[in-house]
Amino acid sequence: MMKKLIIIPIAIFLICCNQNSDLRKAENEINKNLENHLICNNRQFYNDLEKYFENYLTQNKLIKNGDKIEDGYYNYLNFIIENGRGINKIENNITTKELKEKLQCAGYNLTPEKNNFFLFDCFEPTISKFKSELINEGDENELIYRIGTSNPSDEMNLIVIANGLLRQYKMDDFKRPVLKKFIILFFFVQLEL
């Protein structure tokens, strides 16, 4: 009887860890795909874009003293939903201009439709590889699955997507690298840059 009581929690733990591992593996691979696509002149520039975005959140008081970085991402989506727009189109300063040029060099920020194809190309190969595992684990509602299986030529409403992300994910989830990259590329670049 005692062995059964010990074995059951261990089995549950192993099943839970295994379920999350395929999602985690897929997210890690997509994260690398995104970073490998965000290259201009043989140089990755995503970290510069992320720092710029996070400074922007701080300047606009969406990250306050004591807040975690992921709080700002969550607050940014809330701002978009509440106001029906981005915070403020950034005037062309040197950093903004350089980031726009790098994004265009990488094939992003040309048109919303081309941006959707850019994201799809980063997500779809990995989702195809992990599709059956993600379905078996019930992860079809995950952002990576939806982008990797969607039709990139479909028009996407920013407000609807922001609302869906806030319903799907808790504030703490916004530290996940792919979710952060998606918010920066899909919302910040299109609305603010």
N, C-alpha and C positions, 0 to 999 in steps of 0.2 A: 504493500500500500504506500509506504513512504517513498519507494522508488518512483511510483507513478506520479506522486505529488511533485517530485523534483523534475522528472522528465517532461511533464506537461509545460511548466513555465519555460524550460529551456527550448522546447520545440516551438512555442509561441514566439520567443525571442528570435530564434533562427529564421522563422518564417517572416517575421516583421523586418528583420535586417535584410533578408534576401529580396523582399518586395521593394524596399527602398533602394537597394543597390542598383537595380536596372535603371530606375529613374535617375539616380545619382550619376551612373555611368553615362547615360544619354545626355544629361545636362552638362557634364564635364566635357564631353565630346563636342557638343554644340557651342559651348563657351570657347573652346579652342578654335572651332570653325569661324566663329564671329571675329575673334582676334586675328586669325589668319587672313580674313577677308578685309579687315580694316588696316590695310597697309598702303602706304604711299611712298614711292621712291625707296622701296625695300626697307621701310621703317614702320613698325607698328606705332600707332598713335592713339589707341583707345584710352590708355591711362591719362593722357593729356585731356581728352574729352571728358572723362569721368571726373577728374579733379575740377575742371571748369564748371561742370554741372553742379557738383557738390558745393563749390564756392557760391554759385548762383543761388542755390537753395538757402545757404546761410545768409547771403546778402538780402534775400527776400523774406527772411525770418521764418522759413519753413523748417529750419534746423536751429534750435535754440540751445543755449548752454545746458549741458546735461543730457540732451537728446542723443540718441544713437543715429548714425548715418541713415540707417534704414527707415527711421521715423520720417526723415525728410522726403524720401521717395514716396512713402505712403501719403504724407501731407500734400505733396505735389499733385498726386492723382486726385485727392480730395478737392484741391483748389480748382483743378480743371473741371470737375463735375459741378461744383458749386457756382462757378463763374461762366461755364460754357466756353472757355478759351484758355489759352496759356497765360502766364503771368504778364509778360511784356516782351514784345519783340526786341531783341538786343540790337542796339545800334551797331553799325559796323565799326568795331574797334579792331586793333591789330590781331588779337587772339582769336576773335570770332572769324575774321577774314581768313586767317591761317587754317582754322579748323574746318571751315566751309570748303576751302580749297583741297584739304586732305580728304575730306569726305567725298567730294566729287572725283578726286583722283582714284579713290577706292571703288567708285561706282555707286555711291550712296548720295542721297539728298538731291537727286535730279528731278524726280517727280514722285508723288506718292505711289503711283503704280509701279515704277521701277524700284522704289524702296521695298514694296511688298515682295517683289521677285527676289531682291537681294536677300531679304530675311528668309524667304522660302528656301532659297538655294543653300543657306547656312543650316537650316533646320531639317529639311526633308530627307537628305541621305541618312542621317542618324536615326530619324524616326522610322524610316523604312527598315533599317537594320534591327531596331528594338521594338517594332510595332506589336508583334504578337505578345511579347513580354509585358509591354505597357498595358495592352488590352486585358491580359490575364490578371494583372495587378489592379485593374480598375482606374488607370491613370489617364483615361481619354479626356478628362476635363483639364488636365495640366496644360499650361501655356505652350510648352514645347510640342506637345502632341497636336494641339489645335492648329498651331502655325505650320507644322510639318505636314499636316494632312489637308489644309485648307486650299482653296483655289486662289492663287495669288492675284488673279485678275479681278477678284471680287472687291468691291469698294468696302473699306472698313471705316466705320464711324468711330472717331476718337473717343467721344463721350461714352458710347456704349461699351467700348473695350475697357476704358478706365473704370467704369462702374463694375464691369464683370471681374476685373482684377481685384478690386477692393472687396468684392463679395467672396471671391475664391480664396484670397490669401490674407493671413493675419499680418500685422505690422512687422513681426519678427521675420516673416518669410522674405521681406524685401532686402535681406542681406544676401540672398541667393544670386550669384553672379549673372546668370542668364536673365533673370527677372530685372535686375538692375540695368543690364545692357539694353534690354527691350524697351524699358521706360525711357532711357536716354535717346536711343535711336528712333523709336516710334513716336514719342511725344515731344521730348525736348528739342530735338533737331528740327522736327517739322513745325512746331509751334513757336519756338523761341529764336532759333538761328535763322 
